[in-house]
Amino acid sequence: MHLTSLLIFAAALFVAAGSPGPSIAALVARVISKGFRDVFPFLLAMWIGEGIWLSLAVFGLAVVAQTFHLAFVA
């Protein structure tokens, strides 16, 4: 990978990671409308959902890596 390609990728990753997603927008809207104390159940559900999503994504990538292991070794 060339340095230019790496810098473009790093810049795009920085912008994507730094911008809030829909879950953060919903969290902020909930805090503004309901107050800080009422946001904890919403926040807990958001964390549980993201944990489940992350677990399934990692499991799926592991299945792909095991299925096509020769493509990753070559």
PyMOL Python script that loads the backbone (N, CA, C, O; Angstrom):
from pymol import cmd

cmd.read_pdbstr("""\
ATOM      1  N   MET A   1       0.850  -1.173   0.000  1.00  0.00           N
ATOM      2  CA  MET A   1       0.000   0.000   0.000  1.00  0.00           C
ATOM      3  C   MET A   1       0.893   1.233   0.000  1.00  0.00           C
ATOM      4  O   MET A   1       1.855   1.328   0.762  1.00  0.00           O
ATOM      5  N   HIS A   2       0.554   2.158  -0.861  1.00  0.00           N
ATOM      6  CA  HIS A   2       1.322   3.392  -0.945  1.00  0.00           C
ATOM      7  C   HIS A   2       0.957   4.324   0.207  1.00  0.00           C
ATOM      8  O   HIS A   2      -0.117   4.216   0.800  1.00  0.00           O
ATOM      9  N   LEU A   3       1.852   5.220   0.501  1.00  0.00           N
ATOM     10  CA  LEU A   3       1.628   6.155   1.602  1.00  0.00           C
ATOM     11  C   LEU A   3       0.414   7.042   1.341  1.00  0.00           C
ATOM     12  O   LEU A   3      -0.343   7.350   2.261  1.00  0.00           O
ATOM     13  N   THR A   4       0.230   7.448   0.097  1.00  0.00           N
ATOM     14  CA  THR A   4      -0.926   8.283  -0.242  1.00  0.00           C
ATOM     15  C   THR A   4      -2.237   7.546   0.036  1.00  0.00           C
ATOM     16  O   THR A   4      -3.168   8.113   0.608  1.00  0.00           O
ATOM     17  N   SER A   5      -2.298   6.288  -0.372  1.00  0.00           N
ATOM     18  CA  SER A   5      -3.503   5.488  -0.131  1.00  0.00           C
ATOM     19  C   SER A   5      -3.756   5.323   1.361  1.00  0.00           C
ATOM     20  O   SER A   5      -4.897   5.394   1.817  1.00  0.00           O
ATOM     21  N   LEU A   6      -2.694   5.104   2.110  1.00  0.00           N
ATOM     22  CA  LEU A   6      -2.829   4.949   3.554  1.00  0.00           C
ATOM     23  C   LEU A   6      -3.333   6.236   4.210  1.00  0.00           C
ATOM     24  O   LEU A   6      -4.168   6.180   5.113  1.00  0.00           O
ATOM     25  N   LEU A   7      -2.844   7.372   3.774  1.00  0.00           N
ATOM     26  CA  LEU A   7      -3.286   8.648   4.335  1.00  0.00           C
ATOM     27  C   LEU A   7      -4.745   8.942   3.992  1.00  0.00           C
ATOM     28  O   LEU A   7      -5.486   9.460   4.827  1.00  0.00           O
ATOM     29  N   ILE A   8      -5.159   8.613   2.767  1.00  0.00           N
ATOM     30  CA  ILE A   8      -6.561   8.809   2.380  1.00  0.00           C
ATOM     31  C   ILE A   8      -7.464   7.909   3.214  1.00  0.00           C
ATOM     32  O   ILE A   8      -8.511   8.344   3.693  1.00  0.00           O
ATOM     33  N   PHE A   9      -7.059   6.662   3.385  1.00  0.00           N
ATOM     34  CA  PHE A   9      -7.838   5.737   4.207  1.00  0.00           C
ATOM     35  C   PHE A   9      -7.914   6.218   5.647  1.00  0.00           C
ATOM     36  O   PHE A   9      -8.985   6.178   6.253  1.00  0.00           O
ATOM     37  N   ALA A  10      -6.798   6.671   6.205  1.00  0.00           N
ATOM     38  CA  ALA A  10      -6.776   7.152   7.587  1.00  0.00           C
ATOM     39  C   ALA A  10      -7.666   8.382   7.753  1.00  0.00           C
ATOM     40  O   ALA A  10      -8.351   8.515   8.767  1.00  0.00           O
ATOM     41  N   ALA A  11      -7.664   9.278   6.775  1.00  0.00           N
ATOM     42  CA  ALA A  11      -8.512  10.473   6.855  1.00  0.00           C
ATOM     43  C   ALA A  11      -9.991  10.096   6.793  1.00  0.00           C
ATOM     44  O   ALA A  11     -10.801  10.634   7.549  1.00  0.00           O
ATOM     45  N   ALA A  12     -10.344   9.179   5.900  1.00  0.00           N
ATOM     46  CA  ALA A  12     -11.740   8.742   5.795  1.00  0.00           C
ATOM     47  C   ALA A  12     -12.183   8.035   7.071  1.00  0.00           C
ATOM     48  O   ALA A  12     -13.309   8.231   7.528  1.00  0.00           O
ATOM     49  N   LEU A  13     -11.313   7.222   7.645  1.00  0.00           N
ATOM     50  CA  LEU A  13     -11.637   6.530   8.891  1.00  0.00           C
ATOM     51  C   LEU A  13     -11.813   7.520  10.037  1.00  0.00           C
ATOM     52  O   LEU A  13     -12.704   7.354  10.871  1.00  0.00           O
ATOM     53  N   PHE A  14     -10.982   8.531  10.080  1.00  0.00           N
ATOM     54  CA  PHE A  14     -11.085   9.551  11.121  1.00  0.00           C
ATOM     55  C   PHE A  14     -12.412  10.302  11.027  1.00  0.00           C
ATOM     56  O   PHE A  14     -13.058  10.555  12.044  1.00  0.00           O
ATOM     57  N   VAL A  15     -12.816  10.656   9.817  1.00  0.00           N
ATOM     58  CA  VAL A  15     -14.086  11.367   9.626  1.00  0.00           C
ATOM     59  C   VAL A  15     -15.259  10.468   9.997  1.00  0.00           C
ATOM     60  O   VAL A  15     -16.194  10.910  10.665  1.00  0.00           O
ATOM     61  N   ALA A  16     -15.215   9.205   9.566  1.00  0.00           N
ATOM     62  CA  ALA A  16     -16.317   8.280   9.855  1.00  0.00           C
ATOM     63  C   ALA A  16     -16.419   7.985  11.350  1.00  0.00           C
ATOM     64  O   ALA A  16     -17.522   7.909  11.891  1.00  0.00           O
ATOM     65  N   ALA A  17     -15.293   7.822  12.011  1.00  0.00           N
ATOM     66  CA  ALA A  17     -15.306   7.513  13.443  1.00  0.00           C
ATOM     67  C   ALA A  17     -15.675   8.736  14.276  1.00  0.00           C
ATOM     68  O   ALA A  17     -16.237   8.600  15.363  1.00  0.00           O
ATOM     69  N   GLY A  18     -15.369   9.908  13.784  1.00  0.00           N
ATOM     70  CA  GLY A  18     -15.631  11.124  14.540  1.00  0.00           C
ATOM     71  C   GLY A  18     -17.032  11.670  14.392  1.00  0.00           C
ATOM     72  O   GLY A  18     -17.465  12.499  15.193  1.00  0.00           O
ATOM     73  N   SER A  19     -17.749  11.216  13.375  1.00  0.00           N
ATOM     74  CA  SER A  19     -19.099  11.741  13.174  1.00  0.00           C
ATOM     75  C   SER A  19     -20.114  10.894  13.938  1.00  0.00           C
ATOM     76  O   SER A  19     -20.033   9.665  13.928  1.00  0.00           O
ATOM     77  N   PRO A  20     -21.052  11.536  14.588  1.00  0.00           N
ATOM     78  CA  PRO A  20     -22.037  10.771  15.363  1.00  0.00           C
ATOM     79  C   PRO A  20     -23.018  10.047  14.450  1.00  0.00           C
ATOM     80  O   PRO A  20     -23.386  10.540  13.383  1.00  0.00           O
ATOM     81  N   GLY A  21     -23.421   8.890  14.886  1.00  0.00           N
ATOM     82  CA  GLY A  21     -24.380   8.102  14.133  1.00  0.00           C
ATOM     83  C   GLY A  21     -25.796   8.332  14.628  1.00  0.00           C
ATOM     84  O   GLY A  21     -26.032   9.200  15.468  1.00  0.00           O
ATOM     85  N   PRO A  22     -26.732   7.563  14.114  1.00  0.00           N
ATOM     86  CA  PRO A  22     -28.127   7.743  14.519  1.00  0.00           C
ATOM     87  C   PRO A  22     -28.376   7.404  15.990  1.00  0.00           C
ATOM     88  O   PRO A  22     -29.275   7.972  16.609  1.00  0.00           O
ATOM     89  N   SER A  23     -27.593   6.491  16.550  1.00  0.00           N
ATOM     90  CA  SER A  23     -27.801   6.156  17.962  1.00  0.00           C
ATOM     91  C   SER A  23     -27.416   7.325  18.869  1.00  0.00           C
ATOM     92  O   SER A  23     -28.081   7.577  19.874  1.00  0.00           O
ATOM     93  N   ILE A  24     -26.357   8.029  18.519  1.00  0.00           N
ATOM     94  CA  ILE A  24     -25.951   9.188  19.318  1.00  0.00           C
ATOM     95  C   ILE A  24     -26.960  10.322  19.158  1.00  0.00           C
ATOM     96  O   ILE A  24     -27.266  11.023  20.123  1.00  0.00           O
ATOM     97  N   ALA A  25     -27.475  10.504  17.944  1.00  0.00           N
ATOM     98  CA  ALA A  25     -28.496  11.533  17.732  1.00  0.00           C
ATOM     99  C   ALA A  25     -29.752  11.218  18.546  1.00  0.00           C
ATOM    100  O   ALA A  25     -30.352  12.116  19.136  1.00  0.00           O
ATOM    101  N   ALA A  26     -30.146   9.946  18.577  1.00  0.00           N
ATOM    102  CA  ALA A  26     -31.313   9.552  19.374  1.00  0.00           C
ATOM    103  C   ALA A  26     -31.048   9.741  20.864  1.00  0.00           C
ATOM    104  O   ALA A  26     -31.938  10.149  21.610  1.00  0.00           O
ATOM    105  N   LEU A  27     -29.831   9.446  21.291  1.00  0.00           N
ATOM    106  CA  LEU A  27     -29.468   9.623  22.698  1.00  0.00           C
ATOM    107  C   LEU A  27     -29.526  11.093  23.099  1.00  0.00           C
ATOM    108  O   LEU A  27     -30.061  11.427  24.156  1.00  0.00           O
ATOM    109  N   VAL A  28     -28.984  11.961  22.272  1.00  0.00           N
ATOM    110  CA  VAL A  28     -29.010  13.396  22.565  1.00  0.00           C
ATOM    111  C   VAL A  28     -30.447  13.915  22.577  1.00  0.00           C
ATOM    112  O   VAL A  28     -30.813  14.704  23.448  1.00  0.00           O
ATOM    113  N   ALA A  29     -31.258  13.479  21.621  1.00  0.00           N
ATOM    114  CA  ALA A  29     -32.659  13.905  21.584  1.00  0.00           C
ATOM    115  C   ALA A  29     -33.402  13.436  22.827  1.00  0.00           C
ATOM    116  O   ALA A  29     -34.249  14.153  23.360  1.00  0.00           O
ATOM    117  N   ARG A  30     -33.086  12.242  23.280  1.00  0.00           N
ATOM    118  CA  ARG A  30     -33.753  11.711  24.482  1.00  0.00           C
ATOM    119  C   ARG A  30     -33.342  12.503  25.728  1.00  0.00           C
ATOM    120  O   ARG A  30     -34.175  12.793  26.586  1.00  0.00           O
ATOM    121  N   VAL A  31     -32.065  12.846  25.823  1.00  0.00           N
ATOM    122  CA  VAL A  31     -31.595  13.637  26.969  1.00  0.00           C
ATOM    123  C   VAL A  31     -32.259  15.011  26.964  1.00  0.00           C
ATOM    124  O   VAL A  31     -32.672  15.505  28.013  1.00  0.00           O
ATOM    125  N   ILE A  32     -32.362  15.625  25.794  1.00  0.00           N
ATOM    126  CA  ILE A  32     -32.965  16.959  25.714  1.00  0.00           C
ATOM    127  C   ILE A  32     -34.452  16.910  26.070  1.00  0.00           C
ATOM    128  O   ILE A  32     -34.954  17.793  26.765  1.00  0.00           O
ATOM    129  N   SER A  33     -35.150  15.885  25.597  1.00  0.00           N
ATOM    130  CA  SER A  33     -36.601  15.852  25.811  1.00  0.00           C
ATOM    131  C   SER A  33     -37.003  15.285  27.172  1.00  0.00           C
ATOM    132  O   SER A  33     -37.963  15.764  27.775  1.00  0.00           O
ATOM    133  N   LYS A  34     -36.283  14.271  27.669  1.00  0.00           N
ATOM    134  CA  LYS A  34     -36.706  13.585  28.896  1.00  0.00           C
ATOM    135  C   LYS A  34     -35.852  13.915  30.114  1.00  0.00           C
ATOM    136  O   LYS A  34     -36.295  13.729  31.247  1.00  0.00           O
ATOM    137  N   GLY A  35     -34.648  14.395  29.896  1.00  0.00           N
ATOM    138  CA  GLY A  35     -33.765  14.663  31.020  1.00  0.00           C
ATOM    139  C   GLY A  35     -32.697  13.587  31.164  1.00  0.00           C
ATOM    140  O   GLY A  35     -32.760  12.530  30.537  1.00  0.00           O
ATOM    141  N   PHE A  36     -31.721  13.885  32.004  1.00  0.00           N
ATOM    142  CA  PHE A  36     -30.554  13.013  32.127  1.00  0.00           C
ATOM    143  C   PHE A  36     -30.876  11.690  32.817  1.00  0.00           C
ATOM    144  O   PHE A  36     -30.338  10.652  32.433  1.00  0.00           O
ATOM    145  N   ARG A  37     -31.738  11.709  33.821  1.00  0.00           N
ATOM    146  CA  ARG A  37     -32.021  10.484  34.587  1.00  0.00           C
ATOM    147  C   ARG A  37     -32.794   9.449  33.781  1.00  0.00           C
ATOM    148  O   ARG A  37     -32.592   8.249  33.969  1.00  0.00           O
ATOM    149  N   ASP A  38     -33.657   9.881  32.904  1.00  0.00           N
ATOM    150  CA  ASP A  38     -34.479   8.950  32.133  1.00  0.00           C
ATOM    151  C   ASP A  38     -33.740   8.338  30.950  1.00  0.00           C
ATOM    152  O   ASP A  38     -34.311   7.519  30.231  1.00  0.00           O
ATOM    153  N   VAL A  39     -32.501   8.712  30.737  1.00  0.00           N
ATOM    154  CA  VAL A  39     -31.776   8.218  29.572  1.00  0.00           C
ATOM    155  C   VAL A  39     -31.027   6.915  29.869  1.00  0.00           C
ATOM    156  O   VAL A  39     -30.592   6.243  28.934  1.00  0.00           O
ATOM    157  N   PHE A  40     -30.868   6.547  31.125  1.00  0.00           N
ATOM    158  CA  PHE A  40     -30.080   5.361  31.460  1.00  0.00           C
ATOM    159  C   PHE A  40     -30.644   4.055  30.893  1.00  0.00           C
ATOM    160  O   PHE A  40     -29.859   3.252  30.388  1.00  0.00           O
ATOM    161  N   PRO A  41     -31.954   3.793  30.944  1.00  0.00           N
ATOM    162  CA  PRO A  41     -32.453   2.565  30.302  1.00  0.00           C
ATOM    163  C   PRO A  41     -32.203   2.552  28.793  1.00  0.00           C
ATOM    164  O   PRO A  41     -31.880   1.515  28.214  1.00  0.00           O
ATOM    165  N   PHE A  42     -32.359   3.719  28.169  1.00  0.00           N
ATOM    166  CA  PHE A  42     -32.090   3.822  26.733  1.00  0.00           C
ATOM    167  C   PHE A  42     -30.624   3.553  26.442  1.00  0.00           C
ATOM    168  O   PHE A  42     -30.295   2.850  25.486  1.00  0.00           O
ATOM    169  N   LEU A  43     -29.748   4.107  27.259  1.00  0.00           N
ATOM    170  CA  LEU A  43     -28.313   3.915  27.086  1.00  0.00           C
ATOM    171  C   LEU A  43     -27.921   2.459  27.300  1.00  0.00           C
ATOM    172  O   LEU A  43     -27.097   1.927  26.557  1.00  0.00           O
ATOM    173  N   LEU A  44     -28.495   1.814  28.297  1.00  0.00           N
ATOM    174  CA  LEU A  44     -28.216   0.404  28.547  1.00  0.00           C
ATOM    175  C   LEU A  44     -28.666  -0.458  27.370  1.00  0.00           C
ATOM    176  O   LEU A  44     -27.943  -1.359  26.945  1.00  0.00           O
ATOM    177  N   ALA A  45     -29.850  -0.185  26.850  1.00  0.00           N
ATOM    178  CA  ALA A  45     -30.338  -0.935  25.690  1.00  0.00           C
ATOM    179  C   ALA A  45     -29.457  -0.696  24.472  1.00  0.00           C
ATOM    180  O   ALA A  45     -29.223  -1.612  23.684  1.00  0.00           O
ATOM    181  N   MET A  46     -28.970   0.521  24.317  1.00  0.00           N
ATOM    182  CA  MET A  46     -28.083   0.832  23.198  1.00  0.00           C
ATOM    183  C   MET A  46     -26.773   0.059  23.324  1.00  0.00           C
ATOM    184  O   MET A  46     -26.277  -0.480  22.335  1.00  0.00           O
ATOM    185  N   TRP A  47     -26.212   0.001  24.528  1.00  0.00           N
ATOM    186  CA  TRP A  47     -24.970  -0.750  24.739  1.00  0.00           C
ATOM    187  C   TRP A  47     -25.168  -2.241  24.503  1.00  0.00           C
ATOM    188  O   TRP A  47     -24.317  -2.889  23.893  1.00  0.00           O
ATOM    189  N   ILE A  48     -26.279  -2.789  24.979  1.00  0.00           N
ATOM    190  CA  ILE A  48     -26.551  -4.215  24.770  1.00  0.00           C
ATOM    191  C   ILE A  48     -26.697  -4.503  23.278  1.00  0.00           C
ATOM    192  O   ILE A  48     -26.151  -5.485  22.775  1.00  0.00           O
ATOM    193  N   GLY A  49     -27.427  -3.653  22.579  1.00  0.00           N
ATOM    194  CA  GLY A  49     -27.596  -3.833  21.141  1.00  0.00           C
ATOM    195  C   GLY A  49     -26.287  -3.749  20.384  1.00  0.00           C
ATOM    196  O   GLY A  49     -26.046  -4.544  19.475  1.00  0.00           O
ATOM    197  N   GLU A  50     -25.444  -2.807  20.743  1.00  0.00           N
ATOM    198  CA  GLU A  50     -24.148  -2.691  20.078  1.00  0.00           C
ATOM    199  C   GLU A  50     -23.249  -3.877  20.407  1.00  0.00           C
ATOM    200  O   GLU A  50     -22.468  -4.313  19.560  1.00  0.00           O
ATOM    201  N   GLY A  51     -23.348  -4.402  21.621  1.00  0.00           N
ATOM    202  CA  GLY A  51     -22.574  -5.596  21.976  1.00  0.00           C
ATOM    203  C   GLY A  51     -23.008  -6.814  21.187  1.00  0.00           C
ATOM    204  O   GLY A  51     -22.178  -7.603  20.736  1.00  0.00           O
ATOM    205  N   ILE A  52     -24.329  -6.965  21.019  1.00  0.00           N
ATOM    206  CA  ILE A  52     -24.840  -8.081  20.215  1.00  0.00           C
ATOM    207  C   ILE A  52     -24.409  -7.920  18.765  1.00  0.00           C
ATOM    208  O   ILE A  52     -23.961  -8.879  18.137  1.00  0.00           O
ATOM    209  N   TRP A  53     -24.541  -6.711  18.232  1.00  0.00           N
ATOM    210  CA  TRP A  53     -24.139  -6.455  16.848  1.00  0.00           C
ATOM    211  C   TRP A  53     -22.651  -6.750  16.644  1.00  0.00           C
ATOM    212  O   TRP A  53     -22.271  -7.382  15.659  1.00  0.00           O
ATOM    213  N   LEU A  54     -21.816  -6.297  17.570  1.00  0.00           N
ATOM    214  CA  LEU A  54     -20.379  -6.531  17.461  1.00  0.00           C
ATOM    215  C   LEU A  54     -20.056  -8.015  17.534  1.00  0.00           C
ATOM    216  O   LEU A  54     -19.216  -8.499  16.775  1.00  0.00           O
ATOM    217  N   SER A  55     -20.704  -8.741  18.429  1.00  0.00           N
ATOM    218  CA  SER A  55     -20.468 -10.183  18.551  1.00  0.00           C
ATOM    219  C   SER A  55     -20.842 -10.915  17.272  1.00  0.00           C
ATOM    220  O   SER A  55     -20.096 -11.779  16.810  1.00  0.00           O
ATOM    221  N   LEU A  56     -21.987 -10.579  16.699  1.00  0.00           N
ATOM    222  CA  LEU A  56     -22.402 -11.226  15.453  1.00  0.00           C
ATOM    223  C   LEU A  56     -21.486 -10.862  14.290  1.00  0.00           C
ATOM    224  O   LEU A  56     -21.209 -11.705  13.437  1.00  0.00           O
ATOM    225  N   ALA A  57     -21.015  -9.622  14.245  1.00  0.00           N
ATOM    226  CA  ALA A  57     -20.098  -9.219  13.182  1.00  0.00           C
ATOM    227  C   ALA A  57     -18.773  -9.963  13.291  1.00  0.00           C
ATOM    228  O   ALA A  57     -18.239 -10.422  12.281  1.00  0.00           O
ATOM    229  N   VAL A  58     -18.240 -10.087  14.496  1.00  0.00           N
ATOM    230  CA  VAL A  58     -16.982 -10.814  14.694  1.00  0.00           C
ATOM    231  C   VAL A  58     -17.162 -12.288  14.365  1.00  0.00           C
ATOM    232  O   VAL A  58     -16.294 -12.893  13.735  1.00  0.00           O
ATOM    233  N   PHE A  59     -18.280 -12.872  14.785  1.00  0.00           N
ATOM    234  CA  PHE A  59     -18.561 -14.272  14.471  1.00  0.00           C
ATOM    235  C   PHE A  59     -18.660 -14.475  12.962  1.00  0.00           C
ATOM    236  O   PHE A  59     -18.120 -15.448  12.436  1.00  0.00           O
ATOM    237  N   GLY A  60     -19.333 -13.582  12.269  1.00  0.00           N
ATOM    238  CA  GLY A  60     -19.449 -13.685  10.813  1.00  0.00           C
ATOM    239  C   GLY A  60     -18.110 -13.566  10.117  1.00  0.00           C
ATOM    240  O   GLY A  60     -17.833 -14.304   9.171  1.00  0.00           O
ATOM    241  N   LEU A  61     -17.277 -12.647  10.572  1.00  0.00           N
ATOM    242  CA  LEU A  61     -15.947 -12.519   9.978  1.00  0.00           C
ATOM    243  C   LEU A  61     -15.086 -13.737  10.261  1.00  0.00           C
ATOM    244  O   LEU A  61     -14.269 -14.123   9.424  1.00  0.00           O
ATOM    245  N   ALA A  62     -15.254 -14.349  11.426  1.00  0.00           N
ATOM    246  CA  ALA A  62     -14.511 -15.575  11.742  1.00  0.00           C
ATOM    247  C   ALA A  62     -14.942 -16.713  10.829  1.00  0.00           C
ATOM    248  O   ALA A  62     -14.108 -17.504  10.388  1.00  0.00           O
ATOM    249  N   VAL A  63     -16.237 -16.802  10.542  1.00  0.00           N
ATOM    250  CA  VAL A  63     -16.727 -17.837   9.626  1.00  0.00           C
ATOM    251  C   VAL A  63     -16.164 -17.613   8.228  1.00  0.00           C
ATOM    252  O   VAL A  63     -15.749 -18.566   7.569  1.00  0.00           O
ATOM    253  N   VAL A  64     -16.145 -16.374   7.771  1.00  0.00           N
ATOM    254  CA  VAL A  64     -15.577 -16.069   6.452  1.00  0.00           C
ATOM    255  C   VAL A  64     -14.096 -16.408   6.420  1.00  0.00           C
ATOM    256  O   VAL A  64     -13.617 -16.983   5.442  1.00  0.00           O
ATOM    257  N   ALA A  65     -13.362 -16.064   7.471  1.00  0.00           N
ATOM    258  CA  ALA A  65     -11.926 -16.345   7.514  1.00  0.00           C
ATOM    259  C   ALA A  65     -11.651 -17.841   7.536  1.00  0.00           C
ATOM    260  O   ALA A  65     -10.696 -18.295   6.906  1.00  0.00           O
ATOM    261  N   GLN A  66     -12.460 -18.616   8.241  1.00  0.00           N
ATOM    262  CA  GLN A  66     -12.259 -20.064   8.265  1.00  0.00           C
ATOM    263  C   GLN A  66     -12.664 -20.705   6.949  1.00  0.00           C
ATOM    264  O   GLN A  66     -12.034 -21.667   6.511  1.00  0.00           O
ATOM    265  N   THR A  67     -13.697 -20.191   6.319  1.00  0.00           N
ATOM    266  CA  THR A  67     -14.161 -20.766   5.061  1.00  0.00           C
ATOM    267  C   THR A  67     -13.172 -20.493   3.934  1.00  0.00           C
ATOM    268  O   THR A  67     -12.899 -21.376   3.121  1.00  0.00           O
ATOM    269  N   PHE A  68     -12.645 -19.300   3.881  1.00  0.00           N
ATOM    270  CA  PHE A  68     -11.738 -18.908   2.804  1.00  0.00           C
ATOM    271  C   PHE A  68     -10.316 -18.713   3.325  1.00  0.00           C
ATOM    272  O   PHE A  68      -9.637 -17.766   2.930  1.00  0.00           O
ATOM    273  N   HIS A  69      -9.864 -19.599   4.207  1.00  0.00           N
ATOM    274  CA  HIS A  69      -8.557 -19.427   4.836  1.00  0.00           C
ATOM    275  C   HIS A  69      -7.418 -19.457   3.833  1.00  0.00           C
ATOM    276  O   HIS A  69      -6.394 -18.812   4.060  1.00  0.00           O
ATOM    277  N   LEU A  70      -7.558 -20.173   2.748  1.00  0.00           N
ATOM    278  CA  LEU A  70      -6.483 -20.219   1.752  1.00  0.00           C
ATOM    279  C   LEU A  70      -6.297 -18.868   1.064  1.00  0.00           C
ATOM    280  O   LEU A  70      -5.181 -18.526   0.673  1.00  0.00           O
ATOM    281  N   ALA A  71      -7.351 -18.111   0.915  1.00  0.00           N
ATOM    282  CA  ALA A  71      -7.234 -16.792   0.293  1.00  0.00           C
ATOM    283  C   ALA A  71      -6.481 -15.823   1.199  1.00  0.00           C
ATOM    284  O   ALA A  71      -5.812 -14.912   0.712  1.00  0.00           O
ATOM    285  N   PHE A  72      -6.584 -16.012   2.509  1.00  0.00           N
ATOM    286  CA  PHE A  72      -5.898 -15.120   3.435  1.00  0.00           C
ATOM    287  C   PHE A  72      -4.432 -15.498   3.626  1.00  0.00           C
ATOM    288  O   PHE A  72      -3.619 -14.650   3.993  1.00  0.00           O
ATOM    289  N   VAL A  73      -4.089 -16.757   3.381  1.00  0.00           N
ATOM    290  CA  VAL A  73      -2.713 -17.216   3.573  1.00  0.00           C
ATOM    291  C   VAL A  73      -1.869 -16.924   2.346  1.00  0.00           C
ATOM    292  O   VAL A  73      -0.687 -16.604   2.469  1.00  0.00           O
ATOM    293  N   ALA A  74      -2.454 -17.028   1.177  1.00  0.00           N
ATOM    294  CA  ALA A  74      -1.702 -16.892  -0.077  1.00  0.00           C
ATOM    295  C   ALA A  74      -1.177 -15.511  -0.296  1.00  0.00           C
ATOM    296  O   ALA A  74      -0.526 -15.251  -1.308  1.00  0.00           O
TER     297      ALA A  74
END
""", "prot")
cmd.dss("prot")
cmd.show_as("cartoon", "prot")
cmd.util.cbc("prot")
cmd.orient("prot")
